[in-house]
Amino acid sequence: MKKLILSSLILTLLIPITNAENISETSTRLHNEYRSEVFDATKYPLVWDETLANEATEWAEFLGENFKYSDKGQNPHAQYFKK
């Protein structure tokens, strides 16, 4: 499934967006097309949620500003928070 999602994302970036579609519409449409190859995606299609997208953006920005990556120590999560 991860390969399917990654493939969908890569194709989204490579396929030109039509005038009628934006990146969210294109990625959602392509995701549903690929999902339909695995099961009946028409029954439960993925839909874009602008509120969720905005919250995810805010969370990503928060993490980028407040946490740092470190692969040292027994509890790597304890080292993410900037002191």
Gaussian input, Z-matrix of N, CA and C with variables (Angstrom, degrees):
# hf/3-21g

backbone

0 1
 N
 C     1     B1
 C     2     B2     1     A1
 N     3     B3     2     A2     1     D1
 C     4     B4     3     A3     2     D2
 C     5     B5     4     A4     3     D3
 N     6     B6     5     A5     4     D4
 C     7     B7     6     A6     5     D5
 C     8     B8     7     A7     6     D6
 N     9     B9     8     A8     7     D7
 C    10    B10     9     A9     8     D8
 C    11    B11    10    A10     9     D9
 N    12    B12    11    A11    10    D10
 C    13    B13    12    A12    11    D11
 C    14    B14    13    A13    12    D12
 N    15    B15    14    A14    13    D13
 C    16    B16    15    A15    14    D14
 C    17    B17    16    A16    15    D15
 N    18    B18    17    A17    16    D16
 C    19    B19    18    A18    17    D17
 C    20    B20    19    A19    18    D18
 N    21    B21    20    A20    19    D19
 C    22    B22    21    A21    20    D20
 C    23    B23    22    A22    21    D21
 N    24    B24    23    A23    22    D22
 C    25    B25    24    A24    23    D23
 C    26    B26    25    A25    24    D24
 N    27    B27    26    A26    25    D25
 C    28    B28    27    A27    26    D26
 C    29    B29    28    A28    27    D27
 N    30    B30    29    A29    28    D28
 C    31    B31    30    A30    29    D29
 C    32    B32    31    A31    30    D30
 N    33    B33    32    A32    31    D31
 C    34    B34    33    A33    32    D32
 C    35    B35    34    A34    33    D33
 N    36    B36    35    A35    34    D34
 C    37    B37    36    A36    35    D35
 C    38    B38    37    A37    36    D36
 N    39    B39    38    A38    37    D37
 C    40    B40    39    A39    38    D38
 C    41    B41    40    A40    39    D39
 N    42    B42    41    A41    40    D40
 C    43    B43    42    A42    41    D41
 C    44    B44    43    A43    42    D42
 N    45    B45    44    A44    43    D43
 C    46    B46    45    A45    44    D44
 C    47    B47    46    A46    45    D45
 N    48    B48    47    A47    46    D46
 C    49    B49    48    A48    47    D47
 C    50    B50    49    A49    48    D48
 N    51    B51    50    A50    49    D49
 C    52    B52    51    A51    50    D50
 C    53    B53    52    A52    51    D51
 N    54    B54    53    A53    52    D52
 C    55    B55    54    A54    53    D53
 C    56    B56    55    A55    54    D54
 N    57    B57    56    A56    55    D55
 C    58    B58    57    A57    56    D56
 C    59    B59    58    A58    57    D57
 N    60    B60    59    A59    58    D58
 C    61    B61    60    A60    59    D59
 C    62    B62    61    A61    60    D60
 N    63    B63    62    A62    61    D61
 C    64    B64    63    A63    62    D62
 C    65    B65    64    A64    63    D63
 N    66    B66    65    A65    64    D64
 C    67    B67    66    A66    65    D65
 C    68    B68    67    A67    66    D66
 N    69    B69    68    A68    67    D67
 C    70    B70    69    A69    68    D68
 C    71    B71    70    A70    69    D69
 N    72    B72    71    A71    70    D70
 C    73    B73    72    A72    71    D71
 C    74    B74    73    A73    72    D72
 N    75    B75    74    A74    73    D73
 C    76    B76    75    A75    74    D74
 C    77    B77    76    A76    75    D75
 N    78    B78    77    A77    76    D76
 C    79    B79    78    A78    77    D77
 C    80    B80    79    A79    78    D78
 N    81    B81    80    A80    79    D79
 C    82    B82    81    A81    80    D80
 C    83    B83    82    A82    81    D81
 N    84    B84    83    A83    82    D82
 C    85    B85    84    A84    83    D83
 C    86    B86    85    A85    84    D84
 N    87    B87    86    A86    85    D85
 C    88    B88    87    A87    86    D86
 C    89    B89    88    A88    87    D87
 N    90    B90    89    A89    88    D88
 C    91    B91    90    A90    89    D89
 C    92    B92    91    A91    90    D90
 N    93    B93    92    A92    91    D91
 C    94    B94    93    A93    92    D92
 C    95    B95    94    A94    93    D93
 N    96    B96    95    A95    94    D94
 C    97    B97    96    A96    95    D95
 C    98    B98    97    A97    96    D96
 N    99    B99    98    A98    97    D97
 C   100   B100    99    A99    98    D98
 C   101   B101   100   A100    99    D99
 N   102   B102   101   A101   100   D100
 C   103   B103   102   A102   101   D101
 C   104   B104   103   A103   102   D102
 N   105   B105   104   A104   103   D103
 C   106   B106   105   A105   104   D104
 C   107   B107   106   A106   105   D105
 N   108   B108   107   A107   106   D106
 C   109   B109   108   A108   107   D107
 C   110   B110   109   A109   108   D108
 N   111   B111   110   A110   109   D109
 C   112   B112   111   A111   110   D110
 C   113   B113   112   A112   111   D111
 N   114   B114   113   A113   112   D112
 C   115   B115   114   A114   113   D113
 C   116   B116   115   A115   114   D114
 N   117   B117   116   A116   115   D115
 C   118   B118   117   A117   116   D116
 C   119   B119   118   A118   117   D117
 N   120   B120   119   A119   118   D118
 C   121   B121   120   A120   119   D119
 C   122   B122   121   A121   120   D120
 N   123   B123   122   A122   121   D121
 C   124   B124   123   A123   122   D122
 C   125   B125   124   A124   123   D123
 N   126   B126   125   A125   124   D124
 C   127   B127   126   A126   125   D125
 C   128   B128   127   A127   126   D126
 N   129   B129   128   A128   127   D127
 C   130   B130   129   A129   128   D128
 C   131   B131   130   A130   129   D129
 N   132   B132   131   A131   130   D130
 C   133   B133   132   A132   131   D131
 C   134   B134   133   A133   132   D132
 N   135   B135   134   A134   133   D133
 C   136   B136   135   A135   134   D134
 C   137   B137   136   A136   135   D135
 N   138   B138   137   A137   136   D136
 C   139   B139   138   A138   137   D137
 C   140   B140   139   A139   138   D138
 N   141   B141   140   A140   139   D139
 C   142   B142   141   A141   140   D140
 C   143   B143   142   A142   141   D141
 N   144   B144   143   A143   142   D142
 C   145   B145   144   A144   143   D143
 C   146   B146   145   A145   144   D144
 N   147   B147   146   A146   145   D145
 C   148   B148   147   A147   146   D146
 C   149   B149   148   A148   147   D147
 N   150   B150   149   A149   148   D148
 C   151   B151   150   A150   149   D149
 C   152   B152   151   A151   150   D150
 N   153   B153   152   A152   151   D151
 C   154   B154   153   A153   152   D152
 C   155   B155   154   A154   153   D153
 N   156   B156   155   A155   154   D154
 C   157   B157   156   A156   155   D155
 C   158   B158   157   A157   156   D156
 N   159   B159   158   A158   157   D157
 C   160   B160   159   A159   158   D158
 C   161   B161   160   A160   159   D159
 N   162   B162   161   A161   160   D160
 C   163   B163   162   A162   161   D161
 C   164   B164   163   A163   162   D162
 N   165   B165   164   A164   163   D163
 C   166   B166   165   A165   164   D164
 C   167   B167   166   A166   165   D165
 N   168   B168   167   A167   166   D166
 C   169   B169   168   A168   167   D167
 C   170   B170   169   A169   168   D168
 N   171   B171   170   A170   169   D169
 C   172   B172   171   A171   170   D170
 C   173   B173   172   A172   171   D171
 N   174   B174   173   A173   172   D172
 C   175   B175   174   A174   173   D173
 C   176   B176   175   A175   174   D174
 N   177   B177   176   A176   175   D175
 C   178   B178   177   A177   176   D176
 C   179   B179   178   A178   177   D177
 N   180   B180   179   A179   178   D178
 C   181   B181   180   A180   179   D179
 C   182   B182   181   A181   180   D180
 N   183   B183   182   A182   181   D181
 C   184   B184   183   A183   182   D182
 C   185   B185   184   A184   183   D183
 N   186   B186   185   A185   184   D184
 C   187   B187   186   A186   185   D185
 C   188   B188   187   A187   186   D186
 N   189   B189   188   A188   187   D187
 C   190   B190   189   A189   188   D188
 C   191   B191   190   A190   189   D189
 N   192   B192   191   A191   190   D190
 C   193   B193   192   A192   191   D191
 C   194   B194   193   A193   192   D192
 N   195   B195   194   A194   193   D193
 C   196   B196   195   A195   194   D194
 C   197   B197   196   A196   195   D195
 N   198   B198   197   A197   196   D196
 C   199   B199   198   A198   197   D197
 C   200   B200   199   A199   198   D198
 N   201   B201   200   A200   199   D199
 C   202   B202   201   A201   200   D200
 C   203   B203   202   A202   201   D201
 N   204   B204   203   A203   202   D202
 C   205   B205   204   A204   203   D203
 C   206   B206   205   A205   204   D204
 N   207   B207   206   A206   205   D205
 C   208   B208   207   A207   206   D206
 C   209   B209   208   A208   207   D207
 N   210   B210   209   A209   208   D208
 C   211   B211   210   A210   209   D209
 C   212   B212   211   A211   210   D210
 N   213   B213   212   A212   211   D211
 C   214   B214   213   A213   212   D212
 C   215   B215   214   A214   213   D213
 N   216   B216   215   A215   214   D214
 C   217   B217   216   A216   215   D215
 C   218   B218   217   A217   216   D216
 N   219   B219   218   A218   217   D217
 C   220   B220   219   A219   218   D218
 C   221   B221   220   A220   219   D219
 N   222   B222   221   A221   220   D220
 C   223   B223   222   A222   221   D221
 C   224   B224   223   A223   222   D222
 N   225   B225   224   A224   223   D223
 C   226   B226   225   A225   224   D224
 C   227   B227   226   A226   225   D225
 N   228   B228   227   A227   226   D226
 C   229   B229   228   A228   227   D227
 C   230   B230   229   A229   228   D228
 N   231   B231   230   A230   229   D229
 C   232   B232   231   A231   230   D230
 C   233   B233   232   A232   231   D231
 N   234   B234   233   A233   232   D232
 C   235   B235   234   A234   233   D233
 C   236   B236   235   A235   234   D234
 N   237   B237   236   A236   235   D235
 C   238   B238   237   A237   236   D236
 C   239   B239   238   A238   237   D237
 N   240   B240   239   A239   238   D238
 C   241   B241   240   A240   239   D239
 C   242   B242   241   A241   240   D240
 N   243   B243   242   A242   241   D241
 C   244   B244   243   A243   242   D242
 C   245   B245   244   A244   243   D243
 N   246   B246   245   A245   244   D244
 C   247   B247   246   A246   245   D245
 C   248   B248   247   A247   246   D246

   B1=1.4564
   B2=1.5311
   B3=1.3577
   B4=1.4542
   B5=1.5226
   B6=1.3433
   B7=1.4592
   B8=1.5254
   B9=1.3225
   B10=1.4560
   B11=1.5167
   B12=1.3094
   B13=1.4642
   B14=1.5206
   B15=1.3330
   B16=1.4555
   B17=1.5252
   B18=1.3258
   B19=1.4633
   B20=1.5146
   B21=1.3092
   B22=1.4613
   B23=1.5210
   B24=1.3208
   B25=1.4586
   B26=1.5217
   B27=1.3150
   B28=1.4648
   B29=1.5194
   B30=1.3158
   B31=1.4669
   B32=1.5214
   B33=1.3229
   B34=1.4630
   B35=1.5197
   B36=1.3089
   B37=1.4574
   B38=1.5196
   B39=1.3200
   B40=1.4588
   B41=1.5244
   B42=1.3225
   B43=1.4527
   B44=1.5202
   B45=1.3282
   B46=1.4672
   B47=1.5235
   B48=1.3057
   B49=1.4632
   B50=1.5195
   B51=1.3243
   B52=1.4584
   B53=1.5189
   B54=1.3072
   B55=1.4596
   B56=1.5159
   B57=1.3380
   B58=1.4534
   B59=1.5299
   B60=1.3327
   B61=1.4543
   B62=1.5188
   B63=1.3233
   B64=1.4584
   B65=1.5182
   B66=1.3024
   B67=1.4622
   B68=1.5262
   B69=1.3246
   B70=1.4675
   B71=1.5285
   B72=1.3202
   B73=1.4673
   B74=1.5209
   B75=1.3257
   B76=1.4588
   B77=1.5204
   B78=1.3321
   B79=1.4610
   B80=1.5242
   B81=1.3275
   B82=1.4623
   B83=1.5197
   B84=1.3297
   B85=1.4670
   B86=1.5250
   B87=1.3328
   B88=1.4646
   B89=1.5251
   B90=1.3237
   B91=1.4647
   B92=1.5251
   B93=1.3303
   B94=1.4610
   B95=1.5240
   B96=1.3381
   B97=1.4637
   B98=1.5292
   B99=1.3241
   B100=1.4629
   B101=1.5245
   B102=1.3003
   B103=1.4675
   B104=1.5180
   B105=1.3342
   B106=1.4664
   B107=1.5259
   B108=1.3265
   B109=1.4612
   B110=1.5214
   B111=1.3241
   B112=1.4544
   B113=1.5311
   B114=1.3259
   B115=1.4628
   B116=1.5240
   B117=1.3093
   B118=1.4598
   B119=1.5255
   B120=1.3177
   B121=1.4632
   B122=1.5246
   B123=1.3137
   B124=1.4658
   B125=1.5275
   B126=1.3302
   B127=1.4616
   B128=1.5222
   B129=1.3442
   B130=1.4631
   B131=1.5221
   B132=1.3206
   B133=1.4688
   B134=1.5277
   B135=1.3243
   B136=1.4471
   B137=1.5210
   B138=1.3157
   B139=1.4703
   B140=1.5234
   B141=1.3161
   B142=1.4587
   B143=1.5143
   B144=1.3131
   B145=1.4526
   B146=1.5264
   B147=1.3139
   B148=1.4635
   B149=1.5243
   B150=1.3321
   B151=1.4647
   B152=1.5246
   B153=1.3253
   B154=1.4579
   B155=1.5270
   B156=1.3203
   B157=1.4669
   B158=1.5298
   B159=1.3197
   B160=1.4710
   B161=1.5242
   B162=1.3370
   B163=1.4630
   B164=1.5318
   B165=1.3190
   B166=1.4612
   B167=1.5255
   B168=1.3201
   B169=1.4618
   B170=1.5227
   B171=1.3212
   B172=1.4665
   B173=1.5341
   B174=1.3329
   B175=1.4567
   B176=1.5295
   B177=1.3273
   B178=1.4685
   B179=1.5256
   B180=1.3229
   B181=1.4633
   B182=1.5233
   B183=1.3366
   B184=1.4616
   B185=1.5250
   B186=1.3387
   B187=1.4568
   B188=1.5220
   B189=1.3191
   B190=1.4510
   B191=1.5180
   B192=1.3077
   B193=1.4636
   B194=1.5283
   B195=1.3322
   B196=1.4608
   B197=1.5151
   B198=1.3050
   B199=1.4520
   B200=1.5170
   B201=1.3120
   B202=1.4499
   B203=1.5223
   B204=1.3070
   B205=1.4568
   B206=1.5084
   B207=1.3137
   B208=1.4548
   B209=1.5230
   B210=1.3209
   B211=1.4645
   B212=1.5280
   B213=1.3255
   B214=1.4545
   B215=1.5313
   B216=1.3137
   B217=1.4514
   B218=1.5083
   B219=1.3369
   B220=1.4584
   B221=1.5199
   B222=1.3015
   B223=1.4577
   B224=1.5291
   B225=1.3325
   B226=1.4546
   B227=1.5223
   B228=1.3062
   B229=1.4648
   B230=1.5254
   B231=1.3195
   B232=1.4653
   B233=1.5218
   B234=1.3227
   B235=1.4490
   B236=1.5207
   B237=1.3075
   B238=1.4638
   B239=1.5330
   B240=1.3116
   B241=1.4497
   B242=1.5184
   B243=1.3185
   B244=1.4614
   B245=1.5252
   B246=1.2851
   B247=1.4751
   B248=1.4948
   A1=110.78
   A2=117.22
   A3=119.84
   A4=110.65
   A5=116.20
   A6=119.99
   A7=110.38
   A8=115.79
   A9=120.55
   A10=111.04
   A11=117.60
   A12=122.09
   A13=110.52
   A14=116.41
   A15=120.15
   A16=110.96
   A17=116.71
   A18=120.48
   A19=110.73
   A20=116.12
   A21=120.85
   A22=110.89
   A23=116.44
   A24=120.70
   A25=110.64
   A26=117.54
   A27=121.07
   A28=110.51
   A29=116.72
   A30=119.50
   A31=111.32
   A32=116.09
   A33=119.55
   A34=110.37
   A35=116.26
   A36=119.92
   A37=112.52
   A38=117.14
   A39=121.04
   A40=113.37
   A41=117.36
   A42=120.98
   A43=109.33
   A44=117.14
   A45=118.21
   A46=111.50
   A47=114.95
   A48=121.25
   A49=108.23
   A50=115.22
   A51=119.18
   A52=109.73
   A53=116.28
   A54=120.61
   A55=112.13
   A56=116.29
   A57=119.95
   A58=112.80
   A59=117.35
   A60=120.34
   A61=111.02
   A62=115.19
   A63=120.19
   A64=108.00
   A65=118.16
   A66=121.01
   A67=112.10
   A68=118.26
   A69=119.74
   A70=111.06
   A71=117.42
   A72=120.38
   A73=110.99
   A74=116.43
   A75=120.60
   A76=111.15
   A77=116.86
   A78=119.45
   A79=111.30
   A80=117.85
   A81=121.33
   A82=110.79
   A83=116.68
   A84=120.61
   A85=111.02
   A86=116.38
   A87=119.71
   A88=111.84
   A89=116.70
   A90=120.17
   A91=110.06
   A92=116.74
   A93=120.13
   A94=111.81
   A95=117.26
   A96=119.85
   A97=110.41
   A98=116.62
   A99=119.74
   A100=111.49
   A101=118.08
   A102=120.74
   A103=110.75
   A104=116.35
   A105=119.66
   A106=111.91
   A107=117.70
   A108=120.23
   A109=111.42
   A110=117.23
   A111=122.17
   A112=111.43
   A113=116.82
   A114=121.48
   A115=108.64
   A116=116.30
   A117=121.51
   A118=110.12
   A119=116.78
   A120=121.82
   A121=112.24
   A122=117.58
   A123=119.30
   A124=111.20
   A125=116.48
   A126=119.96
   A127=110.98
   A128=116.91
   A129=122.24
   A130=108.93
   A131=117.48
   A132=118.58
   A133=111.53
   A134=114.50
   A135=120.42
   A136=107.94
   A137=116.96
   A138=121.23
   A139=108.37
   A140=116.19
   A141=121.54
   A142=109.62
   A143=116.68
   A144=122.24
   A145=107.60
   A146=116.88
   A147=121.58
   A148=112.14
   A149=117.68
   A150=121.14
   A151=110.19
   A152=116.47
   A153=120.73
   A154=110.75
   A155=117.72
   A156=121.39
   A157=110.46
   A158=116.99
   A159=120.57
   A160=111.63
   A161=116.58
   A162=120.44
   A163=110.56
   A164=117.34
   A165=120.78
   A166=110.64
   A167=116.89
   A168=120.85
   A169=110.71
   A170=116.45
   A171=120.38
   A172=111.00
   A173=116.94
   A174=121.07
   A175=110.63
   A176=116.87
   A177=120.81
   A178=110.65
   A179=117.15
   A180=120.42
   A181=110.96
   A182=117.33
   A183=121.57
   A184=110.56
   A185=116.73
   A186=120.11
   A187=111.06
   A188=116.59
   A189=120.46
   A190=112.80
   A191=117.57
   A192=121.87
   A193=113.00
   A194=118.12
   A195=120.74
   A196=116.06
   A197=118.47
   A198=120.22
   A199=110.29
   A200=115.18
   A201=120.16
   A202=108.19
   A203=116.12
   A204=120.62
   A205=110.26
   A206=115.89
   A207=121.86
   A208=107.71
   A209=116.38
   A210=119.33
   A211=111.81
   A212=116.86
   A213=121.00
   A214=110.21
   A215=116.07
   A216=121.04
   A217=112.63
   A218=115.85
   A219=120.89
   A220=111.56
   A221=117.12
   A222=120.06
   A223=107.40
   A224=117.54
   A225=119.42
   A226=113.03
   A227=118.13
   A228=120.65
   A229=111.73
   A230=117.01
   A231=120.84
   A232=111.21
   A233=117.28
   A234=120.46
   A235=113.26
   A236=118.51
   A237=120.98
   A238=112.34
   A239=116.33
   A240=119.15
   A241=110.68
   A242=116.89
   A243=120.62
   A244=109.31
   A245=116.46
   A246=120.80
   A247=110.72
   D1=-35.97
   D2=179.59
   D3=-63.18
   D4=-38.56
   D5=178.67
   D6=-64.66
   D7=-37.52
   D8=179.28
   D9=-63.86
   D10=-44.40
   D11=179.78
   D12=-66.59
   D13=-44.18
   D14=179.11
   D15=-63.16
   D16=-41.67
   D17=177.61
   D18=-61.59
   D19=-41.43
   D20=178.62
   D21=-62.00
   D22=-43.27
   D23=179.76
   D24=-64.52
   D25=-44.97
   D26=179.80
   D27=-62.22
   D28=-44.80
   D29=179.00
   D30=-64.25
   D31=-35.35
   D32=177.68
   D33=-59.71
   D34=-39.22
   D35=-179.33
   D36=-74.10
   D37=-26.68
   D38=-176.72
   D39=-89.78
   D40=-27.75
   D41=-176.67
   D42=-85.47
   D43=127.59
   D44=179.18
   D45=-62.63
   D46=144.35
   D47=179.58
   D48=-88.27
   D49=132.15
   D50=179.02
   D51=-74.84
   D52=167.28
   D53=179.16
   D54=-61.11
   D55=-30.84
   D56=-176.08
   D57=-82.47
   D58=-12.15
   D59=-176.22
   D60=-118.81
   D61=149.26
   D62=169.97
   D63=-109.93
   D64=-178.04
   D65=-175.13
   D66=-62.29
   D67=-37.29
   D68=179.85
   D69=-67.93
   D70=-40.72
   D71=178.73
   D72=-66.92
   D73=-41.05
   D74=-179.54
   D75=-65.74
   D76=-47.47
   D77=-178.94
   D78=-65.13
   D79=-38.18
   D80=178.00
   D81=-65.26
   D82=-44.60
   D83=179.27
   D84=-61.94
   D85=-47.22
   D86=-179.77
   D87=-65.04
   D88=-39.63
   D89=178.30
   D90=-59.50
   D91=-45.38
   D92=179.56
   D93=-66.08
   D94=-34.79
   D95=177.40
   D96=-63.29
   D97=-44.10
   D98=179.45
   D99=-70.86
   D100=-35.68
   D101=176.68
   D102=-62.46
   D103=-34.65
   D104=-178.44
   D105=-67.45
   D106=-17.49
   D107=175.47
   D108=-74.49
   D109=-21.05
   D110=-176.89
   D111=-99.59
   D112=-39.76
   D113=179.28
   D114=-156.55
   D115=179.45
   D116=-177.38
   D117=-74.23
   D118=89.85
   D119=-178.12
   D120=-75.46
   D121=-12.86
   D122=178.73
   D123=-71.30
   D124=-23.31
   D125=179.67
   D126=-70.49
   D127=-43.01
   D128=178.91
   D129=-132.97
   D130=75.13
   D131=-178.12
   D132=-72.00
   D133=147.92
   D134=173.43
   D135=-70.75
   D136=133.60
   D137=177.24
   D138=-123.47
   D139=145.89
   D140=179.96
   D141=-76.80
   D142=133.30
   D143=177.67
   D144=-118.31
   D145=106.27
   D146=-176.47
   D147=-62.56
   D148=-35.93
   D149=177.77
   D150=-63.20
   D151=-46.67
   D152=178.66
   D153=-63.67
   D154=-39.99
   D155=178.52
   D156=-62.41
   D157=-42.24
   D158=178.46
   D159=-65.38
   D160=-41.28
   D161=178.68
   D162=-65.09
   D163=-39.33
   D164=178.46
   D165=-64.93
   D166=-38.84
   D167=177.61
   D168=-64.15
   D169=-45.32
   D170=178.57
   D171=-61.38
   D172=-41.90
   D173=-179.63
   D174=-65.55
   D175=-42.94
   D176=178.61
   D177=-62.40
   D178=-40.88
   D179=178.10
   D180=-65.39
   D181=-41.18
   D182=177.26
   D183=-60.23
   D184=-46.89
   D185=-179.82
   D186=-62.86
   D187=-40.26
   D188=179.31
   D189=-64.41
   D190=-32.62
   D191=-178.45
   D192=-85.40
   D193=-27.24
   D194=-169.42
   D195=-113.87
   D196=-10.05
   D197=-176.56
   D198=-127.46
   D199=150.86
   D200=175.45
   D201=-127.86
   D202=153.43
   D203=-179.94
   D204=-88.46
   D205=136.84
   D206=173.27
   D207=-148.74
   D208=133.50
   D209=179.36
   D210=-104.06
   D211=20.66
   D212=-179.57
   D213=-107.81
   D214=149.93
   D215=176.49
   D216=100.71
   D217=163.47
   D218=-178.03
   D219=-76.77
   D220=-31.75
   D221=178.72
   D222=-118.70
   D223=90.55
   D224=-176.65
   D225=-61.29
   D226=-25.13
   D227=-179.62
   D228=-69.11
   D229=-30.53
   D230=-179.98
   D231=-67.66
   D232=-21.36
   D233=-177.26
   D234=-92.70
   D235=-6.11
   D236=-177.51
   D237=-70.28
   D238=-34.36
   D239=-174.88
   D240=-76.36
   D241=127.39
   D242=178.87
   D243=-73.28
   D244=131.79
   D245=-179.56
   D246=-89.68

